[in-house]
């Protein structure tokens, strides 16, 4: 285990014994969890809007397209952090940048399904 200030800092910059600060891992975890939340919200929010009385496969196809379309955006955030060296990944000064990217990831994961559902509802009422 590495010694020093970075080895004793947690995600909030507070002391945590045995847990090394690594912004790369934390962003990877954020992306994974937010993708799960996004997919769940797509299933329960957007797909309910698209479901009709027929046995159409459109809602399932829409789910695949919507989830596949968001993965590159989430990977963009993750790749930015993967490029850090070990020393940079343990730098507590990057906390503000991490929080900005973390908030953006969660805003997309939570907000986009509701936005898409509203757009689909509007389109259905217009047609």
C-alpha positions in Angstrom: 0.0 0.0 0.0 1.3 3.5 -0.8 2.0 5.8 2.0 1.4 9.6 2.0 -1.4 12.0 1.8 -3.0 10.5 -1.3 -3.2 7.0 0.3 -5.2 8.4 3.2 -7.8 10.5 1.4 -11.3 9.5 0.3 -13.5 10.8 -2.4 -14.4 13.9 -0.4 -10.7 14.6 0.4 -11.3 13.3 4.0 -9.1 10.8 5.8 -10.0 7.2 5.1 -7.6 4.5 6.3 -6.7 1.9 3.7 -8.5 3.6 0.8 -6.3 5.2 -1.8 -7.8 8.2 -3.7 -8.2 7.3 -7.4 -10.4 9.6 -9.5 -10.2 7.1 -12.4 -11.9 4.4 -10.4 -14.4 6.7 -8.9 -15.4 8.0 -12.3 -15.6 4.5 -13.6 -18.0 3.6 -10.8 -20.0 6.8 -11.4 -20.4 5.9 -15.0 -21.4 2.3 -14.2 -24.0 3.2 -11.6 -25.4 6.1 -13.7 -25.8 3.8 -16.7 -27.8 1.4 -14.5 -30.0 4.3 -13.3 -30.4 5.6 -16.8 -31.4 2.2 -18.2 -33.9 1.6 -15.3 -35.5 5.0 -15.9 -35.7 4.4 -19.6 -37.6 1.2 -18.9 -40.0 2.7 -16.4 -40.5 6.2 -17.8 -39.8 6.3 -21.5 -41.0 2.9 -22.4 -44.3 3.4 -20.6 -44.9 6.4 -22.9 -44.1 4.3 -26.0 -46.1 1.2 -25.1 -49.3 0.8 -27.0 -52.1 -1.7 -26.9 -50.5 -3.8 -29.7 -47.7 -6.2 -29.3 -45.2 -3.9 -31.0 -41.5 -4.3 -30.7 -41.0 -0.6 -31.0 -40.6 0.0 -27.3 -37.8 -2.6 -27.0 -36.1 -1.3 -30.1 -36.3 2.2 -28.7 -34.8 1.0 -25.4 -31.8 -0.6 -27.2 -31.3 2.6 -29.3 -31.6 4.9 -26.4 -29.2 2.9 -24.2 -26.7 2.3 -27.0 -26.8 6.1 -27.8 -25.9 7.2 -24.3 -22.9 4.8 -23.8 -20.5 7.0 -25.9 -21.4 10.1 -23.9 -20.8 8.3 -20.6 -17.5 6.8 -22.0 -16.4 10.3 -22.9 -16.4 11.2 -19.2 -14.7 8.0 -18.2 -12.0 8.3 -20.9 -11.0 11.8 -19.7 -10.3 10.4 -16.2 -8.6 7.1 -17.5 -5.9 9.3 -19.1 -4.6 10.4 -15.7 -1.3 9.1 -14.4 -1.2 7.4 -11.0 0.1 10.6 -9.4 -2.6 12.7 -11.1 -5.4 10.2 -10.2 -4.5 10.6 -6.5 -4.4 14.4 -6.6 -7.0 15.9 -4.2 -6.9 19.1 -6.2 -8.9 17.4 -8.9 -12.0 17.1 -6.7 -13.8 20.1 -8.2 -13.3 18.8 -11.8 -14.4 15.3 -10.7 -17.6 16.7 -9.1 -18.4 18.7 -12.2 -18.1 15.6 -14.4 -19.9 13.5 -11.8 -22.8 15.9 -11.6 -23.0 16.1 -15.4 -23.1 12.3 -15.7 -25.9 12.0 -13.1 -27.8 14.9 -14.6 -27.9 13.1 -18.0 -28.7 9.8 -16.4 -31.6 11.1 -14.5 -32.8 14.0 -16.6 -32.7 12.5 -20.1 -35.2 9.8 -19.6 -37.8 12.3 -18.3 -37.0 14.7 -21.2 -37.4 12.0 -23.8 -40.7 10.8 -22.2 -42.0 14.4 -22.4 -40.9 14.7 -26.1 -42.5 11.3 -26.9 -45.8 12.4 -25.2 -45.8 15.6 -27.1 -45.2 13.8 -30.4 -48.0 11.3 -29.6 -50.5 14.1 -28.9 -49.5 16.0 -32.0 -50.0 12.9 -34.2 
